[in-house]
Amino acid sequence: MRCALRSTKMKMTFEKWQRLSVKEMNSRCQDLNPYEEWSVFKAIELEFWSRFKEQKGIKKVHCGLGSGMGPFNSIVVTIEKGEKRTQLPKKFMSFPKILGRGCPNSLI
């Protein structure tokens, strides 16, 4: 029965995701399937760049499966070595932030 329900669920879109409350986003973030709903992940990357492009040192952003703590949906941000402290939220649109390789320890 669970498989039948799962296959009939509607795909998430970025527009639908934006309309969710923070509480709903938090509870549904890990249920998103990056293989089926890749456009949502890519749109979240673009939104991150849009909001934080003024901060120097952000080298790369990837929204998808994070590998640092077992695969789970996250946003991985790589900061160039030697950059000053960067102010980034712990979560972005309910995706936990992971700092990528080469990030100084002083980053938030």
C-alpha positions in Angstrom: 0.0 0.0 0.0 2.8 2.4 0.9 4.5 1.9 -2.5 1.2 2.7 -4.3 0.8 5.9 -2.4 4.4 6.9 -2.9 4.2 6.5 -6.7 1.0 8.7 -6.9 2.3 11.6 -4.9 2.8 14.9 -6.9 6.3 16.1 -7.6 7.4 19.1 -5.7 8.3 22.2 -7.6 10.3 25.2 -6.5 7.2 27.3 -6.5 5.4 24.9 -4.3 8.4 24.6 -2.0 8.5 28.4 -1.5 4.9 28.5 -0.5 5.4 26.0 2.3 5.7 27.2 5.9 9.2 26.9 7.5 7.7 24.1 9.7 6.5 22.2 6.6 9.8 22.7 4.8 11.7 21.4 7.8 9.6 18.3 8.0 9.6 17.6 4.3 13.2 18.5 3.3 14.7 15.0 3.8 11.8 13.4 1.9 12.6 15.2 -1.4 14.1 13.0 -4.0 17.0 14.7 -5.7 16.7 12.3 -8.7 13.0 13.0 -9.3 12.9 16.6 -8.1 16.3 17.8 -9.3 14.8 21.1 -10.6 13.9 22.0 -7.0 17.5 21.5 -5.8 18.9 23.5 -8.7 16.5 26.3 -8.1 17.5 26.4 -4.4 21.1 26.7 -5.5 20.3 29.7 -7.7 18.3 31.3 -4.9 21.3 30.8 -2.6 23.6 32.5 -5.1 21.0 35.3 -5.5 20.9 36.0 -1.8 24.5 35.6 -0.9 26.4 36.6 -4.1 27.7 39.8 -2.4 29.7 37.7 0.1 33.3 37.2 -1.0 34.8 33.8 -1.0 31.9 31.6 -1.9 33.4 29.4 -4.5 30.8 26.7 -5.1 27.3 25.8 -4.0 25.7 22.4 -4.4 22.2 21.5 -3.2 21.7 17.8 -3.2 22.9 14.7 -1.3 25.5 15.7 1.3 28.1 13.0 2.0 29.6 14.3 5.2 27.1 12.8 7.7 25.6 9.9 5.7 23.6 10.9 2.7 21.0 13.5 3.4 19.6 16.5 1.6 21.8 19.5 2.2 23.4 22.6 0.7 27.2 22.3 0.5 29.0 25.6 0.3 32.7 25.7 -0.6 34.6 28.8 0.6 37.9 29.8 -0.9 40.9 29.4 1.4 42.1 32.6 3.1 38.7 34.4 2.9 37.5 36.3 5.9 34.6 35.1 8.0 31.5 34.6 6.0 28.1 35.0 7.4 25.8 32.2 6.2 22.7 30.7 7.8 22.9 27.2 9.4 20.0 26.2 7.1 18.9 27.6 3.8 15.2 27.0 2.8 15.4 24.2 5.4 18.4 22.5 3.8 21.2 22.1 6.4 24.4 23.9 5.3 27.6 21.9 5.1 30.9 23.6 4.5 32.9 22.0 1.7 36.6 21.3 1.5 39.0 24.2 1.8 36.8 26.1 4.2 38.5 27.9 7.1 37.4 26.8 10.5 36.2 30.3 11.3 33.2 30.1 9.1 29.7 30.0 10.5 
